[in-house]
Amino acid sequence: MYGTADPVRSAFDPERILAPLSHAKGLLLAVSGGPDSVALMLIAARWAGRRTVPIEVATVDHRLRSESRPEAEAVAGWAEALGFAHHLLSWDSQKPKTRLQERAREARYALLANCAARIGADCIVTGHHSDDQAETVLLRLTRGSGPAGLAGMAPLTRFGGVTIARPLLDLPKAGLVALCEAAGQPFFEDPSNDNSAFARTRLRALRGLFDVEGLDRPALLRLARRAARAEAALAEIAAATRLTLPARRTADGAQIAGEALAKLPDEIFLRILEAEVLALSQGRDHLRLDRLERAAADTASAIHENRVFATTLGDARIAVTSDGQLQISRTPARRRTKTDSA
């Protein structure tokens, strides 16, 4: 999307790209059939001969298009020709009527994580590239994301007990396409990339305007790097500050002196509140930023004004007591009703 620089041969050195994953127990390449993930498979094939890390390939058939099955079967043939075992995974559940791309992504990663567990791989490798990163940052910018969102996709993240690795984030799509073409390797173009029902497609159509105004791929990637740097610093400061607070914590909650919290900058208070709530949550790893901001602002106001206050966030109840203490406790399980079990 953002830029068409010619690929530099050294930029696609398999050792440089995949060496950080050499300590994995096993790699599962997520290959959809597009040029980015197919290029990843080609790079991995050139690297495999130098390493002993087991590498296998998986393709998820989302069952959203009639062509998806034969395309997935074609990818299986390409993978096997390169010496990789292939797993064809299907999203067979009923498809949602809303947030289709988001739900499809969740289903895809769940299927990949389950496959990785079956074959003993501890790392799922995707073909996300720098154009994807720029689009992600732009999309999150339009949605008012904070520093964590504007940092874009991380090279390594945890999901369902495995690591998701994105080793191509500094490489442009144009170079990955050229790599496939130079190898005589076919690939597929996803027609959803032209579907204006999706926000990414609509933003992509505006790229000329963005480029003219200076919001091109390099600028968006620069923003991501700066946001990532700020996010890392804020996270470290919040974690260190949390450890110094006068607090009593148990498995069921925490009580923290409101006087100490009142002295904190808003951003640090928000992050500490999030950490305390997530410590009590059942499987959550993040909270919606708008809800967190609202709860943090209301709670901080109550502390500053010395008034009693209570609200809920995630799986926790947040309360400011009459003596100025912040109490965070696990919300009781909701009773099942006849309607729930019907």
C-alpha positions in Angstrom: 0.0 0.0 0.0 2.6 2.6 1.1 5.5 2.6 -1.3 6.9 0.4 -4.0 10.6 0.3 -3.2 12.6 -2.4 -5.1 13.6 -5.3 -2.9 17.2 -5.4 -1.8 18.6 -8.9 -1.9 20.3 -8.5 1.5 17.0 -7.5 3.1 15.6 -11.0 2.4 18.4 -12.9 3.9 16.7 -15.8 5.7 19.3 -15.8 8.5 18.7 -12.2 9.3 14.9 -12.6 9.2 14.4 -15.9 11.0 17.5 -16.3 13.3 15.6 -14.7 16.2 13.3 -17.7 16.1 16.1 -20.3 16.1 15.5 -21.2 19.7 11.8 -22.2 19.2 10.8 -25.8 19.7 8.9 -25.6 16.5 7.5 -23.1 14.0 4.0 -23.1 12.4 3.9 -20.9 9.4 0.5 -19.3 8.8 0.2 -19.2 5.0 -3.0 -18.0 3.4 -1.7 -18.1 -0.2 -1.2 -14.3 -0.5 2.2 -13.0 -1.7 3.3 -12.0 1.9 2.8 -15.4 3.5 4.0 -17.3 0.5 7.2 -15.2 0.5 7.5 -16.1 4.2 7.3 -19.8 3.2 10.0 -19.3 0.6 12.3 -17.6 3.1 11.7 -20.3 5.6 12.5 -23.0 3.1 15.9 -21.4 2.4 16.5 -21.1 6.1 15.4 -24.6 7.0 18.5 -26.2 5.6 20.7 -24.3 8.0 18.7 -25.0 11.1 17.2 -27.9 13.0 14.0 -26.1 14.1 11.0 -28.1 12.9 8.9 -26.1 10.5 5.3 -26.9 9.3 2.7 -24.9 7.5 -1.0 -24.3 8.2 -3.7 -22.6 6.0 -7.0 -21.6 7.5 -10.1 -21.9 5.2 -12.6 -19.4 6.6 -15.3 -20.9 4.4 -16.4 -17.5 3.3 -15.7 -17.9 -0.4 -16.3 -20.8 -2.8 -12.7 -20.5 -4.0 -11.2 -20.7 -0.5 -11.0 -24.5 -0.4 -9.2 -25.1 -3.7 -6.9 -22.2 -2.9 -6.0 -23.8 0.5 -5.4 -27.1 -1.3 -3.1 -25.3 -3.7 -1.1 -23.9 -0.8 -0.8 -27.4 0.6 0.8 -28.5 -2.7 3.2 -25.5 -2.6 4.2 -26.2 1.0 4.8 -29.9 0.3 6.9 -29.1 -2.8 9.1 -27.0 -0.5 9.4 -29.9 2.0 6.9 -28.8 4.6 4.1 -30.8 6.2 0.8 -28.9 5.7 -2.3 -28.6 7.8 -5.6 -27.4 6.3 -7.7 -25.9 9.1 -11.4 -24.9 8.6 -13.6 -22.3 10.4 -16.8 -24.3 10.3 -18.9 -22.4 12.9 -21.8 -20.2 11.9 -20.5 -16.9 10.5 -21.3 -13.6 12.4 -23.4 -10.9 10.7 -21.3 -8.1 12.2 -17.5 -7.5 12.8 -16.8 -10.3 10.4 -13.1 -9.5 9.9 -12.5 -9.3 13.6 -14.3 -12.5 14.4 -12.5 -14.3 11.5 -9.1 -13.1 12.8 -10.0 -14.5 16.3 -11.1 -17.8 14.8 -8.0 -18.0 12.7 -5.6 -17.5 15.6 -7.5 -20.0 17.8 -7.3 -22.6 15.0 -3.6 -21.9 14.5 -2.9 -22.1 18.3 -4.7 -25.4 18.5 -2.7 -26.8 15.6 0.6 -25.6 17.0 -0.2 -27.3 20.3 -1.0 -30.6 18.5 2.3 -30.6 16.6 4.5 -29.4 19.5 5.2 -25.9 17.9 5.6 -23.0 20.3 5.7 -20.3 17.7 3.2 -19.2 15.0 4.8 -17.2 12.3 2.8 -14.8 10.1 3.6 -12.8 7.0 2.6 -9.3 8.3 4.8 -6.7 6.5 5.5 -3.0 6.8 2.5 -2.0 4.7 0.2 -4.0 7.1 1.9 -2.2 10.0 1.3 1.2 8.4 -2.4 0.4 7.8 -2.8 -0.9 11.3 -1.4 2.3 12.8 -3.6 4.4 10.5 -6.7 2.4 11.4 -6.0 2.8 15.1 -5.3 6.5 14.6 -8.8 6.9 13.2 -10.2 5.1 16.3 -8.4 7.3 18.8 -6.1 4.6 20.1 -3.5 5.3 22.9 0.2 4.6 22.7 -0.1 0.9 22.8 -2.5 0.9 19.8 -0.4 3.4 17.8 2.7 1.2 18.3 1.1 -1.2 15.9 1.8 -4.9 15.8 4.6 -6.1 18.0 7.3 -8.5 16.4 6.5 -11.0 19.2 3.2 -11.4 21.2 1.7 -14.2 23.3 -1.6 -15.9 22.4 -3.1 -19.0 23.8 0.1 -20.4 25.2 2.2 -19.8 22.0 4.2 -16.9 20.6 3.1 -15.1 17.5 6.1 -13.9 15.5 6.0 -11.3 12.7 9.5 -11.3 11.3 8.6 -9.4 8.1 7.4 -6.2 9.7 10.3 -4.1 8.3 9.8 -5.4 4.7 7.4 -3.8 2.1 4.8 -5.9 0.3 6.2 -4.9 -3.0 9.5 -6.6 -2.1 7.7 -9.8 -1.0 5.7 -9.9 -4.3 9.0 -9.5 -6.2 10.5 -12.3 -4.2 7.7 -14.7 -5.2 7.9 -13.6 -8.9 11.7 -14.0 -9.0 11.2 -17.6 -7.6 8.5 -18.4 -10.1 6.2 -19.0 -7.2 2.5 -18.4 -7.8 0.3 -16.8 -5.1 -3.3 -15.6 -4.7 -4.8 -12.1 -4.3 -7.5 -11.9 -1.6 -10.6 -10.3 -3.2 -11.6 -8.9 0.3 -8.7 -6.4 -0.2 -11.0 -4.7 -2.7 -14.2 -4.9 -0.6 -15.2 -1.4 0.5 -17.3 -2.8 3.3 -14.0 -3.1 5.3 -12.4 -0.1 6.8 -8.9 -1.1 5.7 -10.0 -1.1 2.1 -11.6 2.4 2.4 -8.5 3.8 4.0 -6.3 2.1 1.3 -8.4 4.0 -1.4 -7.3 7.3 0.2 -3.6 6.5 0.2 -2.8 9.1 -2.5 -4.3 11.9 -0.3 -2.5 10.6 2.8 0.8 10.5 0.9 0.4 14.0 -0.4 -0.3 15.3 3.2 2.8 13.5 4.6 1.0 10.5 6.2 2.8 8.0 4.0 4.2 4.6 5.0 7.5 5.9 6.4 5.6 8.5 8.5 3.2 5.9 9.9 6.0 3.5 10.7 7.9 6.3 12.4 4.8 7.1 14.5 4.6 3.4 15.5 8.3 3.3 16.6 7.8 6.4 18.7 4.6 5.2 20.2 6.2 1.9 21.0 9.0 3.7 22.8 6.6 5.8 24.8 4.5 2.7 25.6 7.5 0.8 26.9 8.5 3.6 29.2 5.1 4.2 30.6 4.5 0.5 31.2 7.8 0.3 33.1 7.1 3.3 35.2 3.6 2.2 36.0 4.8 -1.3 37.0 7.5 0.1 39.2 5.2 2.6 40.8 2.6 -0.1 41.6 5.1 -2.0 43.6 5.8 1.0 45.8 2.2 1.8 46.7 0.9 1.2 50.3 -1.3 -1.8 49.4 -2.7 -5.0 50.7 -3.4 -7.6 48.0 -5.0 -11.0 48.1 -6.2 -13.5 45.6 -9.7 -11.8 45.8 -8.7 -8.2 45.5 -6.6 -5.3 46.6 -6.8 -2.3 48.9 -4.6 0.7 48.2 -4.2 4.0 50.0 -6.1 6.7 48.1 -3.7 9.4 49.4 -0.8 7.8 47.5 -2.9 7.3 44.3 -4.0 11.0 44.4 -0.4 12.1 43.8 0.0 10.1 40.6 -0.2 11.4 37.0 -3.5 10.4 35.3 -1.8 8.0 32.9 0.1 6.2 35.6 -3.1 5.9 37.8 -5.0 4.6 34.8 -2.4 1.9 34.1 -2.2 0.8 37.8 -6.0 0.6 37.9 -5.9 -1.6 34.8 -3.2 -3.9 36.3 -5.2 -4.4 39.4 -8.4 -5.2 37.5 -6.7 -7.6 35.2 -5.1 -9.4 38.1 -8.6 -10.5 39.1 -9.9 -11.2 35.6 -10.8 -14.5 34.1 -8.7 -14.8 31.0 -8.7 -11.1 30.0 -5.4 -9.6 28.9 -6.7 -6.1 28.2 -9.6 -3.7 28.8 -11.4 -1.5 26.4 -9.6 1.9 26.6 -12.7 4.0 26.6 -14.2 2.1 29.5 -10.9 2.1 31.4 -10.5 5.8 30.9 -14.1 6.5 32.1 -13.7 4.3 35.2 -10.2 5.8 36.0 -11.5 9.4 35.7 -14.5 8.8 37.9 -12.4 6.9 40.5 -9.7 9.6 40.6 -12.4 12.3 41.0 -13.9 10.4 44.0 -10.4 10.1 45.6 -9.6 13.8 45.1 -13.1 14.9 46.4 -13.0 12.4 49.4 -16.4 10.9 48.5 -17.7 7.4 48.4 -17.9 5.9 44.9 -18.3 2.4 43.2 -18.3 1.1 39.7 -17.5 -2.1 37.8 -14.9 -2.7 35.2 -14.1 -6.0 33.5 -14.4 -8.7 36.2 -13.9 -6.3 39.1 -15.7 -4.0 41.4 -13.9 -0.7 42.1 -14.8 1.3 45.2 -13.6 4.4 47.0 -14.5 4.0 50.7 -15.4 6.7 53.3 -11.9 6.6 54.7 -10.3 7.2 51.3 -9.2 3.7 50.4 -9.4 2.3 46.9 -10.8 -1.3 47.0 -10.8 -3.5 44.0 -12.5 -6.9 44.4 -13.7 -9.7 42.1 -17.3 -9.3 41.1 -19.5 -12.3 42.2 -20.5 -14.7 39.5 -23.8 -13.8 38.0 -26.7 -16.1 39.0 -28.0 -18.2 36.2 -31.7 -17.6 35.5 -34.3 -19.7 33.6 -33.7 -17.3 30.7 -29.9 -18.0 30.8 -30.4 -21.8 30.7 -33.3 -21.8 28.2 
